[in-house]
Amino acid sequence: MVVDDSHTIRRSAEIFLTRAGHEVVLAEDGFDALAKVNDRAPDLIFCDVLMPRLDGYQTCAIIKRNVRFAWVPIVMLSSKDGVFDKARGRIAGADHYLTKPFTNEQLLRAVQQFRSATQGVH
């Protein structure tokens, strides 16, 4: 799942991931993501930090507090890469942090990293 309020970021991630053979679910913001996580139970979530209404940290924390989805790895996406931003992501429950703009290789490396970690979990 890719959660980002930027159509360009969502579309880029979708293209990179689809070309690599992954099924991709897109969400425009945190509320959209919460509904789709419940319906689709994704294996990995890429979540933008700065979004209107419900930011990425809040979205991450809500997903991680749900017993059904606590195991799902969440990779925060942000244009900020400071220590404070990464620490805040960890506190919210994020498993990894990618700085935007990300490359195809960075995205696919994150998928590979968490694929082995989640095999057989659900």
N, C-alpha and C positions, 0 to 999 in steps of 0.2 A: 504494500500500500504506500502511496505517495500522498502526503498531506502538505499542501502549500497553497497560499492565496494567489500566487503568481501563476498564471496560465502558462507562461513560457517555461518556468521551472518544472511544472507538472508534466508538460508535453515533452520536454527534453528527457526527463527521467523515464517517462513512459517509453519513449523511443529506444533509449539505451537498454532498458530492461527487457522490453519485448523482443528486440533483436537478439538478445542473449537467451531467448526461450522462456522467459518468465511471464506468468500471468500478472497483470498489473491492475490494481483498483486505485482510482483517483478520488481524492477528497479536497474540497476547496477551503475548508477551515476545520477547527477543532470539533464543532458540533456535527458537521457532516462526517468527520472521521469516526466519532463515537458511534453514530448510527451504523456506519458501514462496517466497523470492527465487529459489532454485535452480529450483523447479518453474514459477513464473509469470513470472519476469523482468519485474518492474514497470518503468514508465517514470519513476516518482517514488516516493520513500519519505518518509513523515512518521514520525519515530521519537522516542518519549518518551525523556527522559534517565534518569529514575529508575525502574528496573524491577528486580525481584528476579532473582537468578541471573546474568544477563548484562545489564549496563546499556546505555543507548543509545550511549554513547561507544564501548564495546567492540564493540557490534553494528555501528555505523557503520564502525569501523576494519576489521573483518573483511570487510565487504562491499566496501569500497574497495580492499582488498588483493587481491581476486579480479579477475583481468584481465577476466573475462566481465562483471562488474558495476561496475567502477570508474567508468564513465561515468554511472551512474545517480545523479541528484541526490538528496541526502538533506537533509531539513529537520528539524532537531532541534526537539522540543517540550518546553518546560520551564516550570515555575512560577517559576524563577529567571531573572532577566535581567541579571545582573551581567557585567561585563567579563570576569572570570575564566571564567565559565561559557561565554560565547560563544567565548572564545579556546580553551578546551579542546575545544569542538565543532569548531572550525576545524582544530585539530591532529589530531583523529580523522578529518578528511576531510569534515566537514559542509559543505554548500553554502549553507545559510541557517539561520536560527534564529527560531522563533516562540514568543512567550511565552503560556502558558496563563493564563486562558482566552482562546482565540483566537476571532475572529469568522468568520462565513461569508465575508465579504469578504476577510479576511486569508488564509484557506485558498485561496480561488479565485484570489487575486492571485499566490500562490506557484505554483499550478499553471500559470497563464498565463505567469509569468516563466520557468519551466523548460520549458514545452512547446516554445517556439521554439528553446531551446538544445539540445534533444534530438532534434528532428526529423531523421530520417534517420541517426541515430548507429548504431543496431543494425540 
